[in-house]
């Protein structure tokens, strides 16, 4: 490299880095329908169907802390976060490959626990483990999983299909995984200060499970098909609602308005956030790791999902020059910033 000024990874962020690294790559194969830039790549399978491929890595000290993350839960979560990308394309997950790098501090029995979690996820989500790789690491544990799925070509949903005035919908509730992490980090700090004090986790079952053992929304793909609704754009919520909304708006070339009073927040999230002196809305916008689905639908499809307990309309798309705004409970419009998880700024679970 030359001696010219270098760009830090922290300043450019994960998605800026991906864009810079891949901007000169051009698809050469006619079978590559869509490459970098969505939740999964889309590859021609036959005239009617496509294959969906997505990969993601979890790194010790960045994405998980083994001080409070059981290995079986970690294996399960590693699979789920990858399957979520397939469902975010409106597809069906079918296979996974698993690559792990482990240091000598991990005995065979520890990795067997990890694989018990992987198997549990494969059984529940009906996917097959079809390969992978195992190698050594000088420090810590790394898990990389590739998920492979299928969809009819006409059913695939991309991030860039949104249109002005379409409704923005999110599944489930948001912010629980983030608050689960806050509880675990608090108890870790207490333990480090005094190992004789037992962790106080009573009453936090829901938010802890959302952090340690999340679920991917396979059911939503089925629900939408049964309702006769095809989203116009979609993404999974891994880095926080605000960040994911920015991705959809950027790729669909739109602005958006969402409403604070419409955000789905579980009561346990609100009460725990207030105890931590954190705004529940901040948990939703910037927390991440919920693995719910964020998507848009045509206005005429509203009656089909109205009253559905699995989905909440939280806002609508607007013209690009309108920007991205949250309307708070007092009616004030607050400009949104994508402040979700940045892989090159700080760390999770250290």
N, C-alpha and C positions, 0 to 999 in steps of 0.2 A: 504493500500500500504506500501511496505517496505521503509526503509530510503535510499535505493540506489539512485544514481543520476537519476533524472527524465528527460525525453525527452520533450522539449517544442514543442507545436503544430506548432509554427512558423518555427522551424528548419526542421520539417518533411514534412510540406505542406499537402494540402488536399488529394492528391492522395496517398502520402506515408502513411497518416493516414488510409485511407480506406483499403489499402493493409494490413497494420498491424492488423487492427481490424477484418478483414474478412478472414485472411489466414488460420485459423483453421476450417472454415466452409466448409463442403463437401455436395454436393447436394445428397439428399436422394430419391427424387422423379424422376421417369423416365420421367415425364412430363416437368421437368426443362431441357431445351435444353442448355441455356446459362444464367448464373447468373450475379454476380458482374463483372464489368470490361469493359462494353461497354456503349453506349448511353442508351440502354434499355435492360431489361431482355427479354429472348425469352422462351415462354412456349408453350408446345404442346397444340393445340386446337383440331385438328383431324388429320387424316393421311396426309392431304394436306396443311393445314393452321396452322399458329401459332399466339399466342397472344403476343403483345409487351407491356411492362409495364415500365414506367419511372416516377421518382418523383424528385421534386426539390423544394427548399424553398427560399423565399425572405424575408429578415429580415431588419426591419427599422434600419437605422444607419450603416448598412453593405452594403446592396444592393440598397437601395433607401433612398432619403431624401425628406420628405413631404413638405419641404420649397419650393421646385420647382417641385414636382411630383404630378400632379392631380390624385386623387384617381381613377377616371375612367380610366385614362391611365395606372395606376398601375395594376388594375384588368386585363386589356387587355394584358399587357406585361407578367403578371404572367402566363397566359394561354399559350401565344405564346412561351415562352422559354421552356415550357415543351413539347408542340407539336413538337417543333424543334427536340427533341431527337427521336421522333417516325419517323420523315421524314429522320433523319440521319441513320436509319436502313433500309431505302427504303420501309417503311410501310405507312399505312393509319391510321390516328388518328380517333378514333370513340367516346370515352368517356373520361370524366375527373371527378375526385373527388376533392373537395376543403376543406381544413382545414385552419381556421384562428384563431389566438389568438390576442385579442385586449384589450387594457387597458381601464379604465373607462373614459379616456379623449375623446374617440370616441363615438359620439352619433349614434343612429340608422341611421340617415340620411347620415352620413359619410360612413357607411358600405353599405348602399344602392347604393351610388355612386360607390364604389368599385365593387359591383356586376353588375352594369350597364356595366362596362368595361368587366367583365367576360362574361356576356351574349353576348355582341357585338362580342367578339372573338369566342364564341361558334357558333354564327350565321354565321360569315364569314367563319370559318373553318369547319363548319358542324359537330360539335361534341356535344354530350349530356352531361349535368351535371347530374350525377347519384348518388351523395352522398357526404359525407364529415363530418366535425365536426367543431363546433364553441366553443371556450373556452376563458377564461379570461387570461390576461397577466398583470404582475406587472408593465411593462413599454413597451410602443411602440406597434408596429403591426408586425405580422408575418403571411405570407401566404405560405402554402405548397400545391402544386397541384400534383396529380398523373394522368398521361396521359396513356390511354389504347388504343392500336391500333391493327391492324391485318396485316398480309402479307402472301403470299404463302411462304411455307418453302423454296422453291428454290430461292425466290427473296430476301430474307433477306441478307443485306450487313453488315459485321462485320468490326471492325477496323483491324483485323489481316490477311486480305486476299491479301495484296499487294505483288507484285513480282518485282524483279529488272528490271529496265528500263521502267517500266510502267509510264505513264504520270500522273502528279499531276494537278488536276483541282480545281478551286474555282468558286463559283457562285457570281454574283453581284459584288459589290465593297466593300472595307474594310477600316476601320479606322474612319468612319463617327460617329459611336456611341461614340467612345472615345473622339473625338473632340466636340461632342455635350455636353458631360459631362464637358469638360474644360470650355465651354462657360457658362454653368449653375453654375459651381463652382465660376467662375470669378464674375458673376453678384451677386451671394450670398454674396461674400466678400465685394463687393461695397455697397450692401444694408445694411450689418451689420455695415459698417463704417459710412454710412449716409442713413437712411431709407427714406429720402426725394427724393433720386435719383431713378428714374424709371429704370427698367432693359432695357438694350440695346440689343434687340434680333433680330432687323431687319436684313434681309439677311441671317439668319442662319436656315431657315425653315427646309431644308433637314436634316442637321446634328442633329438638335434638335429632329426631328421626329424619326430619327434612334436610338436615345437614349431613348426617352420617350415612343415611340410606334413602336417598331420593328415589323417586319413581319417574319414568318417562311416560309421556301421555300417548301411548299406543291406542288407548280407548277413544281419544278425540278423533283420530283418523276414521275410526269405525263410526262414531256418532255422526260426524259430518257427512259421511257417505250415506248413512241411513236417512238423514234429514234432507238429502239432496242439495247440500251446500258445498261449493268448492271455494275455498279462500282465494283471494286475488293476490295476496302476498303473505309470507309467513316466515317466522324465525323462532328458535327456542330461546328462552330467557336464561342465559348462563352468566352474563356479565352485568345484569341489572336492567330494569325496564327502560330507563332513559337511554342507555347505550344501545339496546336492541332496537328501540324506536328510531334512533338516529340512523342505524344501518338500513332499516326499511325505507325511511324517508330519503336517504341519500341515493339508494339504488332505484327507488321509484320516482325520484326527482320531485318530491313533494314536501310540504310542511305538515304540521299536525297540531291538534289541540286535544289534550286529555284533561279529565276532571278529577280533582282530588277526592271528591265525595263518591266517585264511582270506583275507586281503586279497591280491589278485593283484599282485605286484610283480616286475618284470623284474630280473634279476641286475645289469644295468648301472645301474639306478636305485639299487639298494641300495648298491653300491660307490661310486658317485659321490656319493650323499647322505652317506655316512659320511666321505668325503674332505672334504666341505664342513661336516662336523660338524652335519649335519641328520639327524634321525630319518627313516628311510624311511616310517614310518607317518604322520608329519607331512606329507610330500610327498603321500601319497595322500589324506589327509583334507582338506587345505587348499590343495593346489596348483592344481588346475583345468586347463582347456584340454585334457583328454584326449579329449573328445567320444565317450566310451564311453556305453553305455546302462545305466541303473540301473532295475531293475524288480522287481516282485513276482509270484510265481506261487502257485497253490494247491498245498498239500502233495501232493495226488494226482498233480500233474504232475512231481514230482521225478524219477521214474524215466525220464521222457522226455528230460530234459536231463542226467541223470547221466553223467559221463564226457565230456561235450561239451567240446572244448578251447577253445571260444569263450566259455564262460559259467562263472561261479563263484558258488556259493551262499555268501554272506558273513554271513548272519544271518537274523533273522526280525522281523516286526512283533509288537508287544506292546500291552497296554492303554495308553490315553493317559496315565493317571496313573503309569505305570511310567517315563516319561521316555525319553531317548535315551542309550544307553550303548555304549561300546566295552569289550569284555572283553580285557585285554591277555594276553600270553603267560604271565604268572604267575597268571592267573585273577582278577585284580582288575578290578572294574567302574569305568570312568572315564566321568564324564558328558561327553557331547559338546557342543561349542559350534560354531555355524556361523561359522567364521573364514575362509571362502573369500574370493575376490576381491570387493571392494566398489568399484564404479566411482567413488565419491565420496570414497574414503579412500586417498590415495596414488596412484601411477601405475605402470603396467607398462611396462617397456622404455624408460625415459627415458635 
